[in-house]
Amino acid sequence: MDQDEQYMKEAIRQAKKAYALREVPIGCVIVYEGKILARGYNRRNTDKNTLAHAELIAIKRASKKLGDWRLEGCTIYITLEPCQMCAGAIIQARVSKVVIGSMNPKAGCAGSVLNLLQMSAFNHQAELKKGVLEDECSHMLSEFFRELRIFKKNEQKHSLKG
């Protein structure tokens, strides 16, 4: 297992924490000088906060640990391609490299819908690597949404009986 896979495994562990909370299972870790600096997982529903994305949580923690808003020299490992808000935060934080597990064709901003991470018009671009442990990341998301559909269908059945 290479280094990118090792850190993506830790991001998957974070995503499983979100899954356990019935949150969309997205997790990430930020690595600096070969060590995990910060971790995060999706908590939007739990915290009732639009900003509680895995990436934003991890960026906030990493900045606090480094004592700087600039995360130059850091690599962020994310189980799902970041949305426009998170991709923007990654660029604003000057993260050097982004490693993605699964792409998000409906809302991803690292190449699916658009690529905010490598726009030459911005003063910072991030190196990008896609598809690390993609099957594992994709399967977890597919399973989550499959279970959610079943849950919602059962919930509708029970509300019709009442």
N, C-alpha and C positions, 0 to 999 in steps of 0.2 A: 504494500500500500504506500503510495507516495504522500508527500506532505500535504498537498491540496486535498486529497481524499481523507487524510487524518483529520484535518480541520473541518472539512465538510461533515464528517461523522459527528463532530461536536455540535455543529449547527443543526444537524438532524436531531440530536438529543434535545436541543432547545426547542425545536419544532414539536417534539413529542410532549413537552410541557404545555404548549399551547393546546395541542390535541386533547390532553387530559382535562383542560378547562372548557372544552367544546369551542375553542377558538380555531380559526383557520390555521392549520399547522405550518407556520412560517417561523424559522429560527435563523439566527446568525451569530457569528463570532467575529471579533476584530483581533487580528494578530499583529504584534509589533516585535521586531527583533527575535522572531522564533518563539514567542510566548503569547498565549491568549491574554489579551488586555481586557476585553469586555465581552459579555454575552447578552443576548436579547431574544425574546420571543413575542409573538403577537399577543396583545392583551386589549384590543379595542373594545370588545364587549364587556370584559371583566372590569376594566377601568372606566367604561363609558366615555372613551376619549378617542376621537378621530386620529390623534397623533401617536397613539400607543402601538405603532408598528415595531416589529423586531429591530429593524435597522436604526430607527430613531432612538430607541431605548439603548441600544449598544453604543451608538455614537455619543450619546450624552454621558454614558458611563466611561467610555474611553477618553473623552475630553477631560473629564474630571480627574481620571487617573494620571493622565499626562500633564495636566495643568495647562492645557492649551486647546483652543478650538480647532487648530490645524492638526490633522491626523496624517501628515506627510510621512511616508515610510510604512504606513499601515496597509494591511490587506483585509478586506471584509469578505467573509464567506456567507452566502445567503442561499437558503434552500429554494427560494423562488425569485425569479427576476423582479427587481424592484419596480414599484409604481413611480409615477412622476414626482410625487412628494419625496420619496426616499432617494430616488436617483438624484434629485436636486440637492438634497441634504448631503449626499455622498460627495458631490462635486463641491458644494460649499465648504465641506470639512476638509477638502483636499486629500481625500483617501487616494492612495497611489494605485491600488489594484483591487478589482472586484472579481470574485469567483462565484459563479452561479451554478446551482444544481439544475433546476427545471426552469424552462422558459414559460412566459405567460402571454400567449398570443392575443388575449383580450385587453390587457392593461399594462404590459411590460414596457419599460422605458430604457432597456439596455439592448435594443435591437428589434423587438417584436413589433410594437406599435411605432416607436421611434427610439433613437439612441441618444439620450441626454448625457450619457457618460463620456461620449467621445465627440461632442460637437466642437468643431474648430473655432466657432464664434466665441466660446467661453474661454476664460483665462486659465482653466484647468481641465484636463482630460485624464481619465483613469484607464489604466491597462485593463483589459477585459478577457476573462476566460469563462467559457460556457460549457455546460454539460458534465460537470463533475458529480459523479454518483447520481446522474440524471434519473435512472430507473427507480432508485430508492426514493428520491425526492418526489417524483411524479406519482408513484404508487401511493405514497402516504396522503398526498392531496386528493387523488382520485377516491381513495377509500373513505376519507373524511366526508367528501361531498356525497358519496353514495350513501353513507350512514345518515347524513343530514336529510337527504331526500326521503329515506325510509322513516326517519323520526317525524318529519313534517307530515308525511302521508298518514302515519298512525295517529298523530295529533289531530288531524282533520277528521278521521274516523271517530275518535272519541268525542270531539266537539259536536258531531252530528247526532250521536247517540244521546247526549245530554239534553 
